[in-house]
Amino acid sequence: MTQAEATAHGAGAEQVWTPRLWGVLAVLCAVLFLDGLDVSMVGVALPSIGSELGLSTTALQWIVNGYVLGYGGLLLLGGRTADLLGRRRIFLVALGVFAVASLVGGLVDDGTLLIATRFVKGLAAAFTAPTALSILTTTFHEGPARNRALSVLSVFGASGYSSGLILGGLLTSVGWRWTFLIPAPLAAGALLAGIALIPRDRAAAEGGHDLAGAATLVGGMLLAVYTVVSAPARGWLDPVTLGLAAAAVALLAAFVAIERRVPHPLIRLDILRIGAIVRANLSMVALFGSYLSFQFMMTLYLQDVLHWSPLRMALALLPAGLLVAFGSPFVGRLITRHGTAPLIVGSMLSMSLGYGWFLLTAGTAPQYLVTTLPTMLLLGGGFAFGFSSIMAQATDGIADAEQGLASGLVQTSGQVGAALVLAVVTALVAAGAPAGGDDFGQYHPGINLVTGVAVAGLLLSLVPLLARRAVGAHRG
């Protein structure tokens, strides 16, 4: 059974969900769950890792940033490689690399090697994440079936992150190495299931000859992400930062020039002229950039200022993840009934209200029941509506041969956007740190920034609705 046959199966008004189709979705969900689990578990374990291995705060940041560098730097190439060389092949190989890197990371005693394993895991995830999404979008028909599948995928992504917060707190109390070792057998199990269930496909007949484009894209994206994540420590106006930024821009400009001339471009640049896709990518920047940066600030405040334990901190932030997990299954039906645009507006409105409520009620010492809990519920609702809707908008109407490209593009936007917003937030928090280090006021500039990012996303998402209303009024 080929992937084309899987796609064709059940063609018509409604796709038939066979046991094998459910099995494919289960494998994809397991991998997304694993990605979220891994990221959140390691974040909780950072203080223990630093204490045992004697790592500085800067080195600890690279345990996170190393993953971001590999993930954000290669996501776009990962999605397109799957289109050209075969989604099943790329997915399974990358999943195997992820499992091995997880095992090695839990066994090493050197900080540099640990950071290297995180980079390798990010690199592997840069291939598994967009490939998983493109397998989903080419296996499930555009419309109700795909919307439903995307909603289920979102549930597992949020559940992985939420479970990782709790599991990370529990495992760290036993030993931080378990937060690295646990993903290894889970990834191995998903790999075996994928070999058995994911239908075979054939690589595209054309493409894959653009080596110069691949080199400039990878180099430019790696330099761009590295510049963003290292700038807060080095300084945004530091000559090295400016030089890296200039080199990244030069490589990406060279990539664009190459793509316009080669007979078989790695990436069809015309995809960026589709308004819905551009808006989806910018919406993902606003969603991820604000949400992850706010959680980063709350993690610092609850642990470093209030001295909460990792487990207590995880439980405090858990309501947002639970709301995503329980709310996402209904989003697919809403997308089918109302389309993506109204749901993205609702998502950005909920996120903006959440940050606004926090600013309005926090004062000098935010109370959990009055300020933090309502904020997390609003953010969880916004993320539940936004993630699936943005993913659907970013891939709707795209040919199967470019689903990996579209998937990689929107996920790259989310990761690079989150890295950029987080880098600026980190600089603002550090600059506002009081002498005593215990004043909540140092976080206000960062919260103002994420609020502005969310509001910008809201205004952007209103554009198609306002345009549609204007056209309707003109015709009337």
Secondary structure, 3 states (H helix, E strand, C coil): CEHHHHHHCCCCCCCCCCHHHHHHHHHHHHHHHHHHHHHHHHHHHHHHHHHHHCCCHHHHHHHHHHHHHHHHHHHHHHHHHHHHHCHHHHHHHHHHHHHHHHHHHCCCCCHHHHHHHHHHHHHHHHHHHHHHHHHHHHHCCCCHHHHHHHHHHHHHHHHHHHHHHHHHHHHHHHCCCHHHHCHHHHHHHHHHHHHHHCCECCCCCCCCCCHHHHHHHHHHHHHHHHHHHHHHHHCCCCHHHHHHHHHHHHHHHHHHHHHCCCCCCCCCHHHHHCHHHHHHHHHHHHHHHHHHHHHHHHHHHHHHHCCCCHHHHHHHHHHHHHHHHHHHHHHHHHHHHHCHHHHHHHHHHHHHHHHHHHHHHHCCCCCHHHHHHHHHHHHHHHHHHHHHHHHHHHHCCCCHHHHHHHHHHHHHHHHHHHHHHHHHHHHHHHHCCCCCCCCHHHHHHHHHHHHHHHHHHHHHHHHHHHHHHHHHHHHC
